[in-house]
Amino acid sequence: MKKHFISATRRSLFDIISLLNKDPSLFVKSPGKDFTRKRKLDFDTFIKFTLGMSGRSMNKEILDFFDFSIKAPSNSAYNQQRSKVLPRLLNSFFTSSHQG
């Protein structure tokens, strides 16, 4: 039962992320500009990474999330992407009417 709950919760979370990813301009400071170029930390990856952080140093979080790849983004790249996002992005996870 615990495994089923975890799997269902994860699926619901990823469904919500997919919905948000359809129109990231609703959650950024400069719609039409922010998160429009191809980046290592696109909108979808940014959300998943941010929600998955567990309190370790940023370097450890990034290396773990990107499987210690030399192509992993830098701390600075994460901070630049984070500065583009409006606070209501995270609020939308808690107020989403999505039914999984």
Backbone as a printed PyTorch tensor [residue, N CA C, xyz], in Angstrom:
tensor([[[  0.8210,  -1.1880,   0.0000],
         [  0.0000,   0.0000,   0.0000],
         [  0.8690,   1.2590,   0.0000]],

        [[  1.9500,   1.2470,   0.7730],
         [  2.8430,   2.4060,   0.8370],
         [  3.4660,   2.6790,  -0.5360]],

        [[  3.8980,   1.5970,  -1.2330],
         [  4.4850,   1.7550,  -2.5620],
         [  3.4790,   2.3630,  -3.5320]],

        [[  2.2340,   1.9010,  -3.4450],
         [  1.1900,   2.4250,  -4.3270],
         [  0.9680,   3.9180,  -4.0640]],

        [[  0.9240,   4.3050,  -2.8010],
         [  0.7280,   5.7100,  -2.4440],
         [  1.8660,   6.5680,  -2.9810]],

        [[  3.0820,   6.1010,  -2.8120],
         [  4.2510,   6.8500,  -3.2910],
         [  4.2070,   6.9770,  -4.8120]],

        [[  3.9040,   5.8820,  -5.4990],
         [  3.8280,   5.9110,  -6.9630],
         [  2.7140,   6.8440,  -7.4430]],

        [[  1.5660,   6.7860,  -6.7880],
         [  0.4390,   7.6410,  -7.1780],
         [  0.7660,   9.1100,  -6.9250]],

        [[  1.4130,   9.3860,  -5.8070],
         [  1.7920,  10.7640,  -5.4830],
         [  2.8010,  11.2860,  -6.4920]],

        [[  3.7660,  10.4770,  -6.8360],
         [  4.7830,  10.8670,  -7.8230],
         [  4.1380,  11.1290,  -9.1840]],

        [[  3.2220,  10.2500,  -9.5920],
         [  2.5230,  10.4450, -10.8660],
         [  1.7300,  11.7470, -10.8580]],

        [[  1.0340,  12.0120,  -9.7590],
         [  0.2550,  13.2500,  -9.6460],
         [  1.1610,  14.4720,  -9.7260]],

        [[  2.2770,  14.4160,  -9.0330],
         [  3.2260,  15.5210,  -9.0550],
         [  3.7430,  15.7560, -10.4700]],

        [[  4.1300,  14.7040, -11.1670],
         [  4.6350,  14.8530, -12.5310],
         [  3.5350,  15.3240, -13.4760]],

        [[  2.2850,  14.9230, -13.2270],
         [  1.1680,  15.4240, -14.0350],
         [  1.0060,  16.9270, -13.8550]],

        [[  1.1150,  17.3870, -12.6190],
         [  1.0140,  18.8240, -12.3430],
         [  2.1640,  19.5700, -13.0140]],

        [[  3.3710,  19.0140, -12.9300],
         [  4.5270,  19.6400, -13.5780],
         [  4.2980,  19.7310, -15.0850]],

        [[  3.7460,  18.6930, -15.6770],
         [  3.4590,  18.7130, -17.1170],
         [  2.4540,  19.8040, -17.4660]],

        [[  1.4400,  19.9530, -16.6310],
         [  0.4530,  21.0150, -16.8580],
         [  1.1010,  22.3930, -16.7780]],

        [[  1.9350,  22.6090, -15.7670],
         [  2.6090,  23.8980, -15.6020],
         [  3.5770,  24.1580, -16.7510]],

        [[  4.1920,  23.1050, -17.2370],
         [  5.1860,  23.2160, -18.3000],
         [  4.5540,  23.6040, -19.6350]],

        [[  3.2450,  23.4230, -19.7670],
         [  2.5770,  23.7820, -21.0170],
         [  2.5970,  25.2920, -21.2610]],

        [[  2.6030,  26.0660, -20.1910],
         [  2.6530,  27.5250, -20.3410],
         [  3.4700,  28.1530, -19.2150]],

        [[  4.8020,  28.0020, -19.2850],
         [  5.6480,  28.5580, -18.2290],
         [  5.5750,  30.0770, -18.1290]],

        [[  5.0800,  30.7370, -19.1670],
         [  5.0190,  32.2000, -19.1250],
         [  4.1290,  32.7060, -17.9980]],

        [[  3.2460,  31.8650, -17.4720],
         [  2.3770,  32.2530, -16.3590],
         [  3.1480,  32.3850, -15.0470]],

        [[  4.3610,  31.8370, -15.0120],
         [  5.0990,  31.7430, -13.7560],
         [  6.4620,  32.4220, -13.7840]],

        [[  6.7110,  33.2290, -14.8040],
         [  8.0130,  33.8760, -14.9230],
         [  7.8730,  35.3930, -14.9470]],

        [[  8.9650,  36.0610, -14.6310],
         [  8.9740,  37.5240, -14.5620],
         [  8.8820,  38.1790, -15.9350]],

        [[  9.4920,  37.5580, -16.9370],
         [  9.4870,  38.1290, -18.2970],
         [  8.9070,  37.1140, -19.2810]],

        [[  7.5740,  37.0280, -19.3490],
         [  6.9550,  36.0840, -20.2870],
         [  7.4150,  36.3570, -21.7220]],

        [[  7.5840,  35.2930, -22.4710],
         [  8.0640,  35.4310, -23.8460],
         [  9.5650,  35.5010, -23.9520]],

        [[ 10.2480,  35.6270, -22.8120],
         [ 11.7050,  35.6940, -22.7920],
         [ 12.2850,  34.5950, -21.8980]],

        [[ 11.8000,  34.5340, -20.6460],
         [ 12.3380,  33.5650, -19.6850],
         [ 11.9350,  32.1310, -20.0560]],

        [[ 12.8960,  31.2470, -19.9730],
         [ 12.7150,  29.8190, -20.2460],
         [ 12.2690,  29.5510, -21.6860]],

        [[ 12.7010,  30.3800, -22.6340],
         [ 12.3560,  30.1390, -24.0300],
         [ 13.5030,  29.5080, -24.8040]],

        [[ 14.7350,  29.7400, -24.3640],
         [ 15.8920,  29.1540, -25.0440],
         [ 16.2010,  27.7810, -24.4730]],

        [[ 16.8400,  26.9680, -25.2900],
         [ 17.2570,  25.6330, -24.8650],
         [ 18.3710,  25.7780, -23.8370]],

        [[ 18.1520,  25.2600, -22.6460],
         [ 19.1110,  25.3480, -21.5420],
         [ 19.2370,  23.9970, -20.8640]],

        [[ 20.3150,  23.8330, -20.0940],
         [ 20.4660,  22.6290, -19.2780],
         [ 19.3560,  22.5550, -18.2420]],

        [[ 18.9710,  23.7090, -17.7390],
         [ 17.8850,  23.7910, -16.7600],
         [ 16.6620,  24.4310, -17.4140]],

        [[ 15.9470,  23.6310, -18.2220],
         [ 14.7080,  24.1330, -18.7860],
         [ 13.6490,  24.1950, -17.6820]],

        [[ 12.4810,  24.6720, -17.9960],
         [ 11.4490,  24.8880, -16.9860],
         [ 11.0840,  23.5920, -16.2580]],

        [[ 10.8580,  22.5360, -17.0080],
         [ 10.5020,  21.2340, -16.4420],
         [ 11.5860,  20.7200, -15.5000]],

        [[ 12.8260,  20.7410, -15.9440],
         [ 13.9500,  20.2670, -15.1350],
         [ 14.1480,  21.1430, -13.9090]],

        [[ 13.9860,  22.4550, -14.0810],
         [ 14.1110,  23.3740, -12.9600],
         [ 13.1160,  23.0210, -11.8530]],

        [[ 11.8690,  22.7940, -12.2190],
         [ 10.8470,  22.4610, -11.2230],
         [ 11.1890,  21.1520, -10.5180]],

        [[ 11.4940,  20.1220, -11.2930],
         [ 11.8010,  18.8130, -10.7020],
         [ 13.0150,  18.8940,  -9.7850]],

        [[ 14.0320,  19.6070, -10.2200],
         [ 15.2340,  19.7540,  -9.3990],
         [ 14.9150,  20.4880,  -8.0980]],

        [[ 14.2070,  21.6030,  -8.2090],
         [ 13.8940,  22.4190,  -7.0340],
         [ 13.0570,  21.6330,  -6.0280]],

        [[ 12.0600,  20.9230,  -6.4980],
         [ 11.2090,  20.1520,  -5.5860],
         [ 11.9440,  18.9650,  -4.9670]],

        [[ 12.9540,  18.4730,  -5.6590],
         [ 13.6860,  17.3110,  -5.1720],
         [ 14.8500,  17.6200,  -4.2540]],

        [[ 15.1230,  18.8930,  -4.0460],
         [ 16.2590,  19.2690,  -3.2040],
         [ 16.0180,  18.7920,  -1.7710]],

        [[ 17.1030,  18.3380,  -1.1520],
         [ 16.9420,  17.7470,   0.1890],
         [ 17.8020,  18.4140,   1.2540]],

        [[ 18.2670,  19.6130,   1.0130],
         [ 18.9760,  20.3430,   2.0520],
         [ 20.4840,  20.2010,   2.0520]],

        [[ 21.0170,  19.5310,   1.0570],
         [ 22.4730,  19.4270,   0.9530],
         [ 23.0180,  20.6730,   0.2660]],

        [[ 24.3310,  20.7420,   0.1330],
         [ 24.9180,  21.8860,  -0.5640],
         [ 24.4390,  21.8700,  -2.0150]],

        [[ 24.4140,  23.0420,  -2.6180],
         [ 23.9480,  23.1490,  -4.0030],
         [ 24.7990,  22.2780,  -4.9290]],

        [[ 26.1100,  22.2520,  -4.7270],
         [ 26.9730,  21.4100,  -5.5640],
         [ 26.5710,  19.9510,  -5.4840]],

        [[ 26.3320,  19.4530,  -4.2780],
         [ 25.9350,  18.0440,  -4.1140],
         [ 24.5700,  17.7810,  -4.7270]],

        [[ 23.6440,  18.7140,  -4.5550],
         [ 22.3070,  18.5550,  -5.1370],
         [ 22.3910,  18.4590,  -6.6600]],

        [[ 23.1370,  19.3820,  -7.2660],
         [ 23.2590,  19.4040,  -8.7230],
         [ 23.9390,  18.1400,  -9.2300]],

        [[ 25.0460,  17.7750,  -8.6280],
         [ 25.7670,  16.5820,  -9.0820],
         [ 24.9160,  15.3260,  -8.9490]],

        [[ 24.1950,  15.2030,  -7.8580],
         [ 23.3400,  14.0310,  -7.6650],
         [ 22.2030,  14.0030,  -8.6870]],

        [[ 21.5270,  15.1230,  -8.8600],
         [ 20.3880,  15.1780,  -9.7850],
         [ 20.8120,  14.8650, -11.2170]],

        [[ 21.9810,  15.3570, -11.6200],
         [ 22.4650,  15.1730, -12.9790],
         [ 23.4470,  14.0020, -13.0860]],

        [[ 23.3770,  13.0730, -12.1370],
         [ 24.1840,  11.8380, -12.1520],
         [ 25.6710,  12.0980, -12.3600]],

        [[ 26.1870,  13.1190, -11.7020],
         [ 27.6110,  13.4540, -11.7240],
         [ 28.1510,  13.7000, -13.1300]],

        [[ 27.2970,  14.1580, -14.0160],
         [ 27.6780,  14.4530, -15.3920],
         [ 28.5160,  15.7310, -15.4500]],

        [[ 29.4870,  15.7410, -16.3620],
         [ 30.2750,  16.9580, -16.5430],
         [ 29.4360,  18.0380, -17.2380]],

        [[ 28.2800,  17.6520, -17.7510],
         [ 27.3800,  18.5980, -18.4020],
         [ 26.3650,  19.1990, -17.4300]],

        [[ 26.5110,  18.9010, -16.1580],
         [ 25.5930,  19.4480, -15.1480],
         [ 25.7310,  20.9650, -15.1050]],

        [[ 24.6210,  21.6640, -14.8780],
         [ 24.6980,  23.1280, -14.7860],
         [ 25.4320,  23.5700, -13.5240]],

        [[ 25.8640,  24.7880, -13.5240],
         [ 26.5730,  25.3380, -12.3690],
         [ 25.5790,  25.8990, -11.3560]],

        [[ 26.0840,  26.2140, -10.1610],
         [ 25.2610,  26.8850,  -9.1490],
         [ 24.7200,  28.1910,  -9.7120]],

        [[ 25.5710,  28.9120, -10.4020],
         [ 25.1880,  30.1890, -10.9820],
         [ 24.0400,  30.0200, -11.9850]],

        [[ 24.1110,  28.9710, -12.7940],
         [ 23.0450,  28.7230, -13.7740],
         [ 21.7170,  28.4800, -13.0670]],

        [[ 21.7480,  27.7170, -11.9760],
         [ 20.5200,  27.4820, -11.2120],
         [ 19.9880,  28.7980, -10.6420]],

        [[ 20.8680,  29.5880, -10.0480],
         [ 20.4480,  30.8540,  -9.4510],
         [ 19.8730,  31.8130, -10.4950]],

        [[ 20.4390,  31.8000, -11.6950],
         [ 19.9100,  32.6490, -12.7640],
         [ 18.5070,  32.2110, -13.1560]],

        [[ 18.3010,  30.9030, -13.2700],
         [ 16.9670,  30.4000, -13.6110],
         [ 15.9840,  30.6800, -12.4740]],

        [[ 16.4130,  30.4890, -11.2540],
         [ 15.5480,  30.7250, -10.0920],
         [ 15.0940,  32.1780, -10.0370]],

        [[ 15.9640,  33.0950, -10.4180],
         [ 15.6180,  34.5160, -10.3540],
         [ 14.5280,  34.8840, -11.3600]],

        [[ 14.2770,  34.0420, -12.3410],
         [ 13.2640,  34.3070, -13.3610],
         [ 11.8580,  33.8750, -12.9360]],

        [[ 11.7820,  33.0450, -11.9100],
         [ 10.5160,  32.4150, -11.5300],
         [  9.7820,  33.2290, -10.4690]],

        [[  8.4870,  33.3560, -10.6530],
         [  7.6390,  34.0430,  -9.6800],
         [  7.2770,  33.0940,  -8.5320]],

        [[  7.0790,  33.6200,  -7.3350],
         [  6.7270,  32.7720,  -6.1840],
         [  5.4600,  31.9380,  -6.3990]],

        [[  4.5550,  32.4070,  -7.2320],
         [  3.3070,  31.6690,  -7.4250],
         [  3.5050,  30.3080,  -8.0870]],

        [[  4.6860,  30.0520,  -8.6420],
         [  4.9440,  28.7350,  -9.2210],
         [  4.7730,  27.6540,  -8.1680]],

        [[  5.4610,  27.8010,  -7.0460],
         [  5.3580,  26.7830,  -6.0010],
         [  3.9770,  26.7780,  -5.3530]],

        [[  3.3500,  27.9280,  -5.2560],
         [  1.9910,  27.9820,  -4.7170],
         [  1.0330,  27.1450,  -5.5560]],

        [[  1.2830,  27.0750,  -6.8430],
         [  0.3820,  26.3480,  -7.7350],
         [  0.3690,  24.8450,  -7.4450]],

        [[  1.4240,  24.3310,  -6.8510],
         [  1.4370,  22.9100,  -6.4910],
         [  0.4610,  22.6160,  -5.3580]],

        [[  0.3010,  23.5750,  -4.4890],
         [ -0.5370,  23.3640,  -3.3170],
         [ -1.9800,  23.7770,  -3.5510]],

        [[ -2.2320,  24.5030,  -4.6430],
         [ -3.5850,  24.9470,  -4.9170],
         [ -4.1160,  24.3560,  -6.2070]],

        [[ -3.3720,  23.4480,  -6.8260],
         [ -3.7810,  22.8610,  -8.0950],
         [ -5.0750,  22.0710,  -7.9170]],

        [[ -5.9590,  22.2330,  -8.8810],
         [ -7.2050,  21.4630,  -8.8370],
         [ -7.0750,  20.1870,  -9.6510]],

        [[ -5.8320,  19.8600, -10.0750],
         [ -5.5820,  18.6580, -10.8580],
         [ -5.9810,  17.4200, -10.0690]],

        [[ -6.7330,  16.5780, -10.6730],
         [ -7.1440,  15.3150, -10.0490],
         [ -6.4630,  14.1800, -10.7950]],

        [[ -5.4780,  13.5190, -10.1380],
         [ -4.6820,  12.4720, -10.7710],
         [ -5.3610,  11.1850, -10.9480]]])
